[in-house]
Amino acid sequence: MGSEASQFTAVVVARAGSKGVPGKNTARVAGRPCVAWTIGHALESGLTVVVSSDSEEVLAIAGRMGALPHVRSDALASDTARVDDALREAVRWYEAGHGSVGAAALLYGNVPVRPPGLLGRAAALWRESGCDSVQSYAPVGKYHPWWQARVGADGRVTPFEGDRLFHGVYRRQDLPPSYVPDGGVVVVSRRALMLEIPGLDPAHPHAFLGLDHRAVVNESGAVVDIDTAADLAVATELLRASGAEGTA
């Protein structure tokens, strides 16, 4: 990231608790703790990396890898805490000891599989466009909103929206492009993160993305977000197949 690296900080968020996959951030994935893959991806970008966690094990991994461990406050370590609050806390902690931040890259610790250079792509778009935030997206594929439906208590199927079931489309190739956030990365300016942009509703859960929100698009399946035991198995096989297996 060159001379701007000091103004641009990566923050890895990794809570100790998880209901879906207990301890998923420290679960072994292709020979490494899950969070180590995310920390490694962030460090490869050349940015300073902060790891925000309430887990002693995660913080120890961060320190060994050369990242800055930040002990997240108890209030932001629950499963109901908002990620933007945790990101703000980590950025303020970093600024108190290391200088101002112009933008932060948010990376989830439970995402061991990302395309190489994803953080760099998102950072480049943010710098080139001057937008408030950049997030990675992927095509929704067969889970397109036009193919969603409502199912009544009696089993009756009706369109989720409109009057025609599946919008009258039966071929995936005929669906208009539609995308969903894939969990790979979010880059956000400090002004947006701190809710300093006029016109934002601070109570809105996505206000921290600002008003000018842009996307980098990945191929479907290029990012693996660990939410289930099956995701762990998929991520392990993908990393081993790519020759990226390691230790940390």
C-alpha positions as CSV (number, residue, x, y, z in Angstrom):
1,M,0.0,0.0,0.0
2,G,3.1,2.2,-0.1
3,S,3.4,5.5,1.8
4,E,-0.3,5.5,2.6
5,A,-0.1,2.4,4.7
6,S,0.1,4.3,8.0
7,Q,-3.2,6.0,7.2
8,F,-4.9,2.8,6.3
9,T,-5.3,0.1,9.0
10,A,-6.7,-3.5,8.7
11,V,-8.8,-4.7,11.6
12,V,-9.5,-8.4,12.1
13,V,-12.5,-9.1,14.3
14,A,-12.7,-12.5,16.1
15,R,-14.9,-13.1,19.1
16,A,-14.2,-16.1,21.4
17,G,-17.9,-17.2,21.4
18,S,-19.9,-18.7,18.6
19,K,-23.2,-20.6,18.6
20,G,-23.0,-22.2,15.2
21,V,-19.4,-23.5,15.4
22,P,-18.0,-23.1,18.9
23,G,-14.5,-21.8,18.9
24,K,-14.5,-21.4,15.1
25,N,-11.9,-18.6,15.0
26,T,-9.3,-20.9,16.6
27,A,-10.5,-24.2,14.9
28,R,-7.8,-25.8,12.8
29,V,-8.3,-25.3,9.1
30,A,-5.7,-26.8,6.8
31,G,-3.1,-26.9,9.5
32,R,-3.6,-23.4,10.9
33,P,-6.1,-21.8,13.3
34,C,-8.9,-20.3,11.3
35,V,-8.1,-16.7,12.3
36,A,-4.5,-17.1,11.2
37,W,-5.6,-17.2,7.5
38,T,-7.3,-13.9,7.8
39,I,-4.4,-12.3,9.7
40,G,-2.0,-13.6,7.1
41,H,-4.1,-12.1,4.2
42,A,-4.2,-8.7,6.0
43,L,-0.4,-8.8,6.6
44,E,0.3,-9.6,3.0
45,S,-1.3,-6.3,2.0
46,G,1.5,-4.4,3.8
47,L,-1.0,-2.7,6.2
48,T,-0.7,-2.4,10.0
49,V,-3.0,-5.1,11.3
50,V,-5.0,-4.9,14.5
51,V,-6.8,-8.0,15.8
52,S,-9.8,-7.2,18.0
53,S,-10.8,-10.1,20.3
54,D,-11.9,-11.2,23.7
55,S,-10.1,-14.5,23.2
56,E,-6.6,-14.9,24.8
57,E,-5.8,-17.6,22.2
58,V,-6.7,-15.3,19.3
59,L,-4.7,-12.4,20.8
60,A,-1.7,-14.7,21.3
61,I,-1.9,-15.8,17.7
62,A,-2.0,-12.2,16.6
63,G,1.1,-11.3,18.5
64,R,3.1,-14.2,17.2
65,M,2.2,-13.3,13.6
66,G,3.2,-9.6,14.0
67,A,-0.3,-8.1,14.3
68,L,-1.3,-5.7,17.1
69,P,-3.6,-7.5,19.7
70,H,-6.5,-5.4,20.9
71,V,-8.5,-6.7,23.9
72,R,-12.1,-6.1,23.0
73,S,-14.4,-4.7,25.7
74,D,-16.9,-7.1,27.3
75,A,-19.8,-5.0,26.1
76,L,-18.8,-5.7,22.5
77,A,-18.0,-9.4,22.8
78,S,-21.5,-10.7,22.9
79,D,-23.4,-12.2,19.9
80,T,-25.7,-9.2,19.8
81,A,-22.9,-6.6,19.6
82,R,-22.7,-4.8,16.3
83,V,-19.5,-5.2,14.3
84,D,-19.2,-1.5,13.5
85,D,-19.1,-0.7,17.2
86,A,-16.2,-3.2,17.6
87,L,-14.5,-1.7,14.6
88,R,-14.8,1.9,16.0
89,E,-13.4,0.7,19.3
90,A,-10.4,-0.9,17.6
91,V,-9.7,2.1,15.4
92,R,-9.9,4.5,18.4
93,W,-7.6,2.3,20.4
94,Y,-5.1,2.2,17.5
95,E,-5.3,6.0,17.0
96,A,-4.6,6.6,20.7
97,G,-1.2,5.1,20.4
98,H,-0.2,5.1,16.7
99,G,-1.7,8.2,14.9
100,S,-4.8,9.0,12.9
101,V,-6.5,6.5,10.5
102,G,-7.9,7.6,7.2
103,A,-9.7,4.3,6.5
104,A,-10.0,0.9,7.9
105,A,-10.3,-2.5,6.3
106,L,-12.7,-4.9,8.3
107,L,-11.9,-8.6,8.0
108,Y,-13.8,-11.4,9.8
109,G,-11.6,-13.9,11.5
110,N,-13.8,-16.8,10.5
111,V,-13.1,-16.4,6.8
112,P,-10.1,-18.5,6.0
113,V,-10.6,-18.6,2.2
114,R,-10.3,-15.4,0.2
115,P,-9.0,-14.6,-3.3
116,P,-5.4,-13.4,-3.2
117,G,-5.1,-9.7,-3.2
118,L,-8.8,-9.1,-2.3
119,L,-8.0,-6.5,0.4
120,G,-5.8,-4.7,-2.1
121,R,-8.5,-4.6,-4.7
122,A,-11.0,-3.1,-2.3
123,A,-8.5,-0.6,-1.0
124,A,-7.6,0.5,-4.5
125,L,-11.2,1.1,-5.5
126,W,-11.8,3.1,-2.3
127,R,-8.7,5.3,-3.1
128,E,-9.5,5.7,-6.8
129,S,-13.2,6.5,-6.3
130,G,-13.2,8.6,-3.1
131,C,-16.3,6.7,-2.0
132,D,-17.3,6.1,1.6
133,S,-16.9,2.3,1.6
134,V,-16.2,-0.8,-0.5
135,Q,-17.4,-4.3,0.2
136,S,-16.9,-7.6,-1.5
137,Y,-19.9,-9.2,-3.2
138,A,-20.6,-12.5,-5.0
139,P,-23.3,-13.5,-7.5
140,V,-26.3,-15.1,-5.7
141,G,-26.6,-17.8,-8.4
142,K,-29.6,-20.1,-8.0
143,Y,-30.6,-18.3,-4.8
144,H,-31.7,-15.3,-6.8
145,P,-34.5,-13.1,-5.2
146,W,-36.7,-13.7,-8.2
147,W,-36.7,-17.4,-7.3
148,Q,-37.7,-16.9,-3.7
149,A,-41.2,-17.7,-2.5
150,R,-43.5,-17.7,0.5
151,V,-44.8,-20.9,2.0
152,G,-48.0,-20.7,4.0
153,A,-48.9,-22.8,7.0
154,D,-51.0,-25.0,4.7
155,G,-48.0,-25.5,2.4
156,R,-49.3,-23.1,-0.3
157,V,-46.6,-21.5,-2.3
158,T,-47.0,-17.9,-3.4
159,P,-44.5,-15.4,-5.0
160,F,-42.3,-13.6,-2.5
161,E,-43.1,-10.4,-4.4
162,G,-45.2,-9.5,-7.4
163,D,-48.0,-11.7,-8.9
164,R,-46.0,-14.3,-11.0
165,L,-44.2,-17.2,-9.3
166,F,-40.5,-16.9,-10.0
167,H,-41.2,-13.8,-12.1
168,G,-41.9,-16.2,-15.0
169,V,-38.2,-17.1,-15.3
170,Y,-37.2,-20.8,-15.4
171,R,-33.6,-20.5,-16.7
172,R,-30.9,-19.2,-14.5
173,Q,-29.2,-17.6,-17.4
174,D,-32.3,-15.3,-17.8
175,L,-32.1,-13.9,-14.3
176,P,-30.9,-10.3,-14.0
177,P,-27.5,-10.0,-12.2
178,S,-27.9,-9.9,-8.4
179,Y,-25.2,-10.0,-5.7
180,V,-24.8,-10.6,-2.0
181,P,-22.1,-9.6,0.4
182,D,-19.7,-12.5,0.7
183,G,-17.9,-11.6,3.9
184,G,-14.5,-11.2,2.3
185,V,-13.7,-7.6,3.2
186,V,-15.2,-4.2,3.9
187,V,-13.1,-1.0,3.5
188,V,-14.6,2.1,5.2
189,S,-13.5,5.7,5.5
190,R,-13.0,7.0,9.0
191,R,-15.7,9.7,8.3
192,A,-18.2,7.0,7.5
193,L,-17.2,4.7,10.3
194,M,-17.5,7.5,12.9
195,L,-20.9,8.5,11.4
196,E,-19.7,12.0,10.5
197,I,-21.3,12.1,7.0
198,P,-24.3,14.4,6.9
199,G,-27.6,12.7,6.1
200,L,-26.7,9.4,7.8
201,D,-29.1,7.8,10.3
202,P,-26.8,6.7,13.1
203,A,-29.4,4.2,14.3
204,H,-29.3,2.3,11.0
205,P,-27.2,-0.8,11.4
206,H,-25.4,-0.1,8.1
207,A,-24.9,3.6,8.5
208,F,-21.2,3.1,8.9
209,L,-21.0,2.2,5.2
210,G,-21.8,5.8,4.3
211,L,-23.8,7.0,1.4
212,D,-21.5,6.1,-1.5
213,H,-21.1,2.4,-1.1
214,R,-19.3,0.4,-3.8
215,A,-18.4,-3.2,-4.6
216,V,-15.6,-5.5,-5.7
217,V,-17.1,-8.7,-7.1
218,N,-15.7,-12.2,-6.5
219,E,-16.6,-15.4,-8.2
220,S,-19.2,-17.5,-6.4
221,G,-17.5,-19.7,-3.8
222,A,-14.2,-17.7,-3.8
223,V,-14.8,-16.7,-0.2
224,V,-15.6,-19.3,2.5
225,D,-17.2,-17.9,5.7
226,I,-17.3,-20.5,8.5
227,D,-20.8,-20.8,9.9
228,T,-21.2,-24.6,10.0
229,A,-19.0,-27.7,10.4
230,A,-19.5,-28.3,6.6
231,D,-17.9,-24.9,5.9
232,L,-14.9,-26.0,7.9
233,A,-14.5,-29.1,5.7
234,V,-15.0,-27.1,2.5
235,A,-12.4,-24.5,3.5
236,T,-9.9,-27.2,4.5
237,E,-10.2,-29.0,1.2
238,L,-9.9,-25.7,-0.9
239,L,-6.8,-24.6,1.0
240,R,-5.1,-28.0,0.7
241,A,-6.0,-28.2,-3.0
242,S,-4.4,-24.7,-3.5
243,G,-1.2,-25.8,-1.8
244,A,-1.7,-23.2,1.0
245,E,-1.7,-25.6,3.9
246,G,0.5,-24.3,6.8
247,T,1.0,-23.9,10.5
248,A,0.7,-21.0,13.0
